[in-house]
Amino acid sequence: ANISWAISLNEDVTSIIEKWDGEGNLNQNLAELTEFVARMKALVTKKHLVNFFFDEGFNVDNQVSMYSRSIVWWGAPLAGAEMSKSKFGADLQSDYNIRKRYIVDNCLDDMRRISKRKYSSKINSYYFMGALLFDVMIGILLQDAFKALISISLVFIYLRIMIDSWFLAFIGILEIILSIPTAWFLSSVVFQIKYFSLLNTLCLFIVAAIGADDIFVFMDAYNQSAFKGEAVTKSLESRMSWVYRRSGTAMAITSATTCSAFLCTLASPIAGTRAFGLFAALVILMDYVLVMTLFCTAVVIYHNRYEFGYKYLCCCCCFEKERYKDYDPTLSVTENARIKHKSCNDNDGDKISMFFRTKVSAFILNRS
């Protein structure tokens, strides 16, 4: 008797489910529909058909769902259209292209508008179509690339303002960007890691911040070196040696701690997280190497050719930077710094150092 009842119940429920085709008149008795679905959820063999549409707390005793979902199916062929003769032939591909083109030209903009969260405070809408996957991904990548370009441009402008040189700003942003492909070369060729996590793209923004900071540290040491006496400024070699050791040690420590933090992700069981941590550590390492090689070389060129002022394409048009107006143009910047240091007093030096020397230290030491 129980078996017969179960078979009969299954046939009755199945006969109702078969009518869920979106056609015909809708049942207006919502209470009856809600109870029917709640009881279906209690059946082991049928609950998978309704679990997707209701939250976990929905059942016979609690016929109220905090959240609900539904799917609207659409596609081709449309009613009345003839099926393609060949399942995998040119006709099917033609139908595919026509359908995709129609959706892109007539529906995609509306679908994107409806899928935005601000479109409705009560309903979240999503769309998916295999034919649109590539187009949608390309659109997302272009948007992200545009945002990355804005970020890099802002970093470039800030570099130009802070270090007061178009040449060094260009080389600085170049070494920041080059740290990405060089790190990828180490990862994929040297370490033979072929997996590329989507999180790796975030490294561009990370290295833009850290790379700019390394450049500021290097240039700060370079500017300070002009006030360190004849032992440092006796030649460009001695000056750059002092700059290299002073800034290199500071950047090495900060870069090492940053790399160590990223390498801690190797303990994660998630492959994407491990790949991101390793790649980010390599990016930071290559940024440090490029600052100490490429950017250091650029600073030497800047010292020899551009530090006194900018020369435009028009040879008759140039001007000197304000801070070098008292320097002898026949001598290098380092030679002028050495000569000026002999006659300087305690109030000479860069503004930041003088602020801490005369204001901050005096306030602390004379506090009593």
C-alpha positions as CSV (number, residue, x, y, z in Angstrom):
1,A,0.0,0.0,0.0
2,N,2.8,2.4,0.9
3,I,4.6,1.6,-2.3
4,S,1.5,2.2,-4.4
5,W,0.9,5.5,-2.5
6,A,4.5,6.6,-3.2
7,I,4.2,5.8,-6.9
8,S,0.9,7.6,-7.2
9,L,2.3,10.6,-5.3
10,N,5.3,10.7,-7.6
11,E,3.2,10.6,-10.7
12,D,0.9,13.3,-9.5
13,V,3.8,15.6,-8.6
14,T,5.6,14.8,-11.8
15,S,2.4,15.6,-13.9
16,I,2.3,19.0,-12.3
17,I,6.0,19.7,-12.7
18,E,5.8,18.8,-16.4
19,K,3.5,21.8,-16.8
20,W,6.2,24.2,-15.7
21,D,6.9,25.3,-19.2
22,G,5.9,29.0,-19.0
23,E,2.9,28.5,-21.2
24,G,-0.8,28.6,-20.5
25,N,-2.6,30.5,-17.7
26,L,-1.0,31.1,-14.3
27,N,-2.4,29.7,-11.1
28,Q,-3.6,32.7,-9.2
29,N,-3.8,30.9,-5.8
30,L,-0.5,31.9,-4.4
31,A,-1.1,30.2,-1.0
32,E,-1.8,26.9,-2.7
33,L,1.4,27.2,-4.9
34,T,3.5,28.1,-1.8
35,E,2.3,25.1,0.2
36,F,2.8,22.8,-2.8
37,V,6.4,24.0,-3.3
38,A,7.1,23.8,0.5
39,R,5.9,20.1,0.5
40,M,8.0,19.4,-2.6
41,K,11.0,20.6,-0.6
42,A,10.3,18.0,2.0
43,L,10.6,15.2,-0.6
44,V,14.1,13.9,-1.0
45,T,13.6,13.0,-4.7
46,K,12.0,16.4,-5.6
47,K,13.6,19.0,-3.4
48,H,16.4,19.7,-5.8
49,L,13.9,21.1,-8.2
50,V,12.9,23.9,-5.8
51,N,15.9,24.4,-3.5
52,F,17.4,26.9,-6.0
53,F,14.5,29.2,-5.8
54,F,14.1,29.7,-2.0
55,D,16.3,30.4,1.0
56,E,17.3,27.7,3.4
57,G,14.7,28.5,6.0
58,F,11.7,28.0,3.7
59,N,9.8,24.8,4.6
60,V,6.3,23.5,5.3
61,D,6.2,25.1,8.8
62,N,7.7,28.4,7.5
63,Q,6.2,29.2,4.1
64,V,7.9,32.6,3.9
65,S,11.2,33.1,2.0
66,M,13.4,36.0,2.8
67,Y,15.0,35.7,-0.6
68,S,13.9,34.0,-3.8
69,R,15.4,33.4,-7.3
70,S,14.1,32.7,-10.7
71,I,15.5,32.0,-14.2
72,V,14.1,33.3,-17.4
73,W,15.3,31.2,-20.4
74,W,15.6,32.8,-23.8
75,G,17.5,32.1,-26.9
76,A,17.1,30.4,-30.3
77,P,15.6,29.1,-32.4
78,L,12.4,31.1,-32.0
79,A,9.0,29.6,-32.5
80,G,8.3,29.0,-36.2
81,A,12.0,29.0,-37.2
82,E,13.4,26.0,-39.0
83,M,16.2,24.1,-37.3
84,S,19.6,24.0,-38.9
85,K,20.2,21.0,-41.2
86,S,23.6,20.3,-39.8
87,K,24.1,20.2,-36.1
88,F,27.8,21.2,-36.3
89,G,27.7,22.7,-39.9
90,A,27.8,26.1,-41.4
91,D,24.0,26.6,-40.9
92,L,24.4,26.3,-37.1
93,Q,27.3,28.7,-37.1
94,S,25.3,31.1,-39.1
95,D,22.4,30.9,-36.7
96,Y,24.8,31.4,-33.8
97,N,26.4,34.6,-35.4
98,I,23.0,36.0,-36.3
99,R,21.6,35.5,-32.8
100,K,24.7,37.0,-31.2
101,R,24.7,40.0,-33.4
102,Y,21.0,40.6,-32.7
103,I,21.5,40.4,-28.9
104,V,24.5,42.7,-29.1
105,D,22.7,45.3,-31.2
106,N,19.3,45.2,-29.6
107,C,19.4,43.7,-26.1
108,L,22.8,43.9,-24.5
109,D,22.6,47.6,-23.4
110,D,19.3,47.0,-21.7
111,M,20.6,43.8,-20.1
112,R,23.6,45.7,-18.7
113,R,21.3,48.5,-17.4
114,I,18.9,46.1,-15.7
115,S,21.8,44.1,-14.1
116,K,23.2,47.1,-12.3
117,R,22.4,47.1,-8.5
118,K,21.1,50.6,-8.5
119,Y,18.4,49.6,-11.1
120,S,16.2,48.1,-8.4
121,S,16.4,48.0,-4.6
122,K,14.4,44.8,-4.4
123,I,15.6,42.7,-7.3
124,N,19.1,41.8,-8.5
125,S,19.3,40.7,-12.1
126,Y,22.0,38.8,-13.9
127,Y,22.4,37.6,-17.5
128,F,24.5,34.9,-19.1
129,M,24.9,33.8,-22.7
130,G,27.8,31.7,-23.9
131,A,27.9,33.6,-27.2
132,L,28.4,36.9,-25.3
133,L,31.1,35.7,-22.9
134,F,34.1,36.8,-25.0
135,D,32.6,40.2,-25.7
136,V,31.7,40.8,-22.1
137,M,35.1,39.8,-20.9
138,I,36.8,42.0,-23.4
139,G,34.6,44.9,-22.3
140,I,35.5,44.3,-18.7
141,L,39.2,44.1,-19.5
142,L,39.1,47.3,-21.5
143,Q,37.4,49.1,-18.5
144,D,40.0,47.8,-16.1
145,A,42.8,48.7,-18.5
146,F,41.5,52.2,-18.7
147,K,41.4,52.5,-14.9
148,A,44.9,51.1,-14.7
149,L,46.0,53.7,-17.2
150,I,44.5,56.5,-15.1
151,S,46.3,55.1,-12.0
152,I,49.7,55.0,-13.8
153,S,49.1,58.5,-15.2
154,L,48.4,59.9,-11.8
155,V,51.5,58.3,-10.4
156,F,53.5,59.7,-13.3
157,I,52.2,63.2,-12.6
158,Y,53.0,62.9,-8.9
159,L,56.5,61.7,-9.7
160,R,57.0,64.7,-12.0
161,I,55.8,67.1,-9.3
162,M,57.9,65.6,-6.5
163,I,61.2,65.0,-8.3
164,D,60.9,68.0,-10.6
165,S,62.1,66.2,-13.8
166,W,60.2,64.9,-16.8
167,F,63.2,62.6,-17.6
168,L,63.3,60.9,-14.2
169,A,59.5,60.7,-14.0
170,F,59.5,58.9,-17.3
171,I,62.3,56.5,-16.3
172,G,60.6,56.0,-13.0
173,I,57.2,55.0,-14.4
174,L,59.0,52.8,-17.0
175,E,60.9,50.8,-14.3
176,I,57.6,50.4,-12.4
177,I,55.9,49.0,-15.5
178,L,58.9,46.8,-16.5
179,S,58.8,45.1,-13.1
180,I,55.6,43.3,-14.2
181,P,57.0,41.5,-17.3
182,T,60.3,40.8,-15.7
183,A,58.6,39.2,-12.7
184,W,56.4,37.2,-15.1
185,F,59.6,36.0,-16.9
186,L,61.1,34.8,-13.6
187,S,57.8,33.1,-12.7
188,S,57.0,31.3,-15.9
189,V,60.5,30.7,-17.4
190,V,62.9,30.4,-14.4
191,F,60.5,28.8,-11.9
192,Q,58.3,27.1,-14.5
193,I,55.0,28.4,-12.9
194,K,52.6,28.4,-15.8
195,Y,49.5,29.2,-13.8
196,F,48.5,32.9,-13.9
197,S,46.0,33.9,-11.2
198,L,43.6,36.7,-12.0
199,L,44.7,38.3,-8.7
200,N,48.1,38.9,-10.3
201,T,46.7,41.8,-12.2
202,L,46.4,43.7,-8.9
203,C,50.2,43.8,-8.7
204,L,50.3,46.7,-11.1
205,F,48.6,48.9,-8.5
206,I,50.7,47.5,-5.7
207,V,54.0,48.1,-7.5
208,A,52.9,51.6,-8.6
209,A,52.7,52.6,-5.0
210,I,55.8,50.8,-3.7
211,G,57.9,51.7,-6.8
212,A,57.1,55.4,-6.4
213,D,58.0,55.2,-2.8
214,D,61.4,53.6,-3.7
215,I,62.0,56.4,-6.2
216,F,61.3,59.1,-3.5
217,V,63.7,57.4,-1.1
218,F,66.5,57.3,-3.8
219,M,65.9,60.9,-4.8
220,D,65.8,62.1,-1.2
221,A,69.2,60.5,-0.6
222,Y,70.5,62.0,-3.8
223,N,69.3,65.5,-2.8
224,Q,70.7,65.1,0.7
225,S,74.1,64.0,-0.6
226,A,74.7,67.6,-1.9
227,F,75.0,68.7,1.7
228,K,77.2,66.0,3.1
229,G,80.6,67.6,2.7
230,E,83.6,67.3,0.5
231,A,84.1,63.6,1.3
232,V,80.8,62.8,-0.4
233,T,80.8,65.5,-3.1
234,K,84.4,65.2,-4.2
235,S,83.3,63.4,-7.3
236,L,80.1,62.0,-8.9
237,E,81.3,58.5,-8.1
238,S,81.7,59.2,-4.4
239,R,78.4,60.9,-4.3
240,M,76.5,58.1,-6.0
241,S,78.3,55.6,-3.8
242,W,76.9,57.4,-0.7
243,V,73.4,57.6,-2.3
244,Y,73.6,53.9,-3.3
245,R,74.5,52.7,0.2
246,R,72.1,55.0,2.0
247,S,69.0,54.4,-0.1
248,G,69.8,50.8,-1.0
249,T,69.9,49.7,2.6
250,A,66.6,51.3,3.4
251,M,64.8,50.0,0.3
252,A,66.3,46.6,0.7
253,I,64.8,46.3,4.2
254,T,61.3,47.5,3.2
255,S,61.3,45.4,0.0
256,A,62.4,42.3,2.0
257,T,59.6,42.7,4.6
258,T,57.0,43.3,1.8
259,C,58.2,40.2,-0.1
260,S,58.1,38.2,3.1
261,A,54.5,39.3,3.7
262,F,53.4,38.2,0.2
263,L,55.3,34.9,0.5
264,C,53.3,34.0,3.6
265,T,50.4,33.3,1.2
266,L,52.2,30.1,0.2
267,A,50.7,28.6,3.3
268,S,47.2,29.0,1.8
269,P,45.5,25.9,0.3
270,I,44.1,28.1,-2.5
271,A,46.2,27.9,-5.6
272,G,45.2,31.3,-6.9
273,T,46.2,33.0,-3.6
274,R,49.6,31.2,-3.6
275,A,50.3,32.2,-7.2
276,F,49.4,35.8,-6.4
277,G,51.6,35.9,-3.3
278,L,54.6,34.5,-5.2
279,F,54.1,36.7,-8.2
280,A,53.7,39.9,-6.1
281,A,56.9,39.1,-4.2
282,L,58.8,38.7,-7.5
283,V,57.3,42.0,-8.7
284,I,58.5,43.8,-5.6
285,L,61.9,42.2,-6.0
286,M,62.3,43.2,-9.6
287,D,61.1,46.7,-8.8
288,Y,63.9,47.0,-6.2
289,V,66.5,45.7,-8.7
290,L,65.3,48.1,-11.4
291,V,65.4,51.1,-9.1
292,M,69.0,50.2,-8.1
293,T,70.1,49.7,-11.7
294,L,67.9,51.4,-14.3
295,F,66.8,54.4,-12.2
296,C,70.3,54.8,-10.7
297,T,71.8,55.0,-14.2
298,A,69.1,57.5,-15.2
299,V,70.0,59.7,-12.2
300,V,73.6,59.8,-13.4
301,I,72.4,60.9,-16.9
302,Y,70.1,63.4,-15.2
303,H,73.1,64.8,-13.2
304,N,75.3,65.2,-16.2
305,R,72.8,66.5,-18.7
306,Y,69.5,67.8,-17.3
307,E,69.8,68.8,-13.6
308,F,70.7,72.5,-14.3
309,G,67.5,73.0,-16.4
310,Y,65.3,71.7,-19.1
311,K,66.2,72.2,-22.8
312,Y,63.4,72.3,-25.2
313,L,63.3,71.0,-28.7
314,C,63.9,74.6,-29.7
315,C,67.6,75.1,-28.9
316,C,67.3,78.8,-28.2
317,C,64.8,78.3,-25.5
318,C,65.9,77.0,-22.1
319,F,65.8,78.1,-18.4
320,E,67.5,77.2,-15.2
321,K,65.9,75.8,-12.2
322,E,65.5,78.2,-9.3
323,R,67.6,76.3,-6.8
324,Y,70.6,76.3,-9.2
325,K,70.6,80.0,-10.0
326,D,73.8,80.6,-8.0
327,Y,75.7,77.7,-9.5
328,D,78.5,78.0,-12.0
329,P,77.1,76.4,-15.2
330,T,80.7,75.5,-16.3
331,L,80.9,73.0,-13.4
332,S,78.8,70.0,-12.6
333,V,76.1,70.1,-9.9
334,T,78.3,67.9,-7.6
335,E,81.3,70.3,-8.1
336,N,79.1,73.3,-7.3
337,A,77.7,71.5,-4.2
338,R,81.2,70.9,-2.9
339,I,82.2,74.5,-3.4
340,K,79.0,75.8,-1.9
341,H,79.3,73.5,1.1
342,K,82.7,75.0,2.1
343,S,81.0,78.4,2.7
344,C,77.7,77.1,4.0
345,N,76.5,77.6,7.6
346,D,74.3,75.5,9.8
347,N,71.2,76.9,8.2
348,D,71.9,75.5,4.8
349,G,70.5,72.2,3.6
350,D,67.3,70.7,2.3
351,K,64.1,72.0,3.8
352,I,63.0,68.8,5.4
353,S,66.4,68.2,7.1
354,M,66.5,71.8,8.3
355,F,62.9,71.5,9.7
356,F,63.8,68.5,11.9
357,R,67.2,70.0,12.8
358,T,66.0,73.4,13.8
359,K,62.4,73.0,14.8
360,V,61.6,69.4,15.8
361,S,64.9,68.6,17.6
362,A,64.9,72.0,19.3
363,F,61.3,71.5,20.6
364,I,62.2,68.1,22.0
365,L,65.5,69.0,23.6
366,N,64.3,72.3,25.1
367,R,61.0,70.9,26.3
368,S,61.8,71.6,30.0
